[in-house]
């Protein structure tokens, strides 16, 4: 068996502080996990909306090979020419092609292994764009002509839609990794036919927040039911992601491991409650 292909995927980077965490620690994470391929989701860097050329250059300099995005990439007009100019920055493939940009890319690692990355977006609670399943199927068929090592960033709101995509592509791609909801889930697993899956890889940025937003602003939004300016929080910065081990010959995943750096501090003992007695109550029928 050949040496496995280690792939590091970093979840949604929120704000300039989140970007600073990645540029400071990404190389050490690459070394620790011996990552040969590095993909990051950068759609929330600029005040929660998209990214600039400078931000992308910083991520590439830190060690990223591909930057994926999502629905927020369209909310800054200056990101659109960037998508057309830089093929290493992806946008969800199932937006109409007239928007420009690339939805998938293939690159070669330092060891000569080709890796394909596909960016796709769900439709539940998001814009009613093209069918992500048919679009993914078409793209995967094209990528398989060059490599079996394929990572899919499934940017979606609904957990069930992400899980459905995982099973739809099981055995055809190396991993289907959920992004967008910013909360790391504990359901990482290898699906029956060899595809690694997690519903959401989590957020890279301030955890003293409501999914990256300042908590006071988030509370106002929910209590008042009206828009309030987005302001990125700043406290308790962390990097979230996953590390994958993939058979570079077949593209099947050997393992998937969640990453939170630095780890959460456990400052108190778990809360416990006394369980009721397992003995059935006796009823006097007399």
JOPEJO-V673079 format. One record per helix or strand. SS is the DSSP state (H for helix, E for strand). FROM is the first residue (numbers start at 1). LEN is the number of residues. If there is no record, write none. Layout:
BEGIN
SS|FROM|LEN / SS|FROM|LEN
END
This chain:
BEGIN
E|5|6 / E|13|2 / H|15|19 / E|37|5 / E|44|1 / E|50|1 / H|53|10 / E|66|3 / H|71|5 / H|78|8 / E|89|2 / H|97|3 / E|102|1 / E|104|5 / E|114|8 / H|132|13 / E|150|6 / H|159|10 / E|170|1 / E|173|1 / E|175|5 / E|189|2 / E|196|3 / E|204|3 / E|210|1 / E|213|1 / H|215|10 / E|232|1 / E|237|10 / E|253|9
END
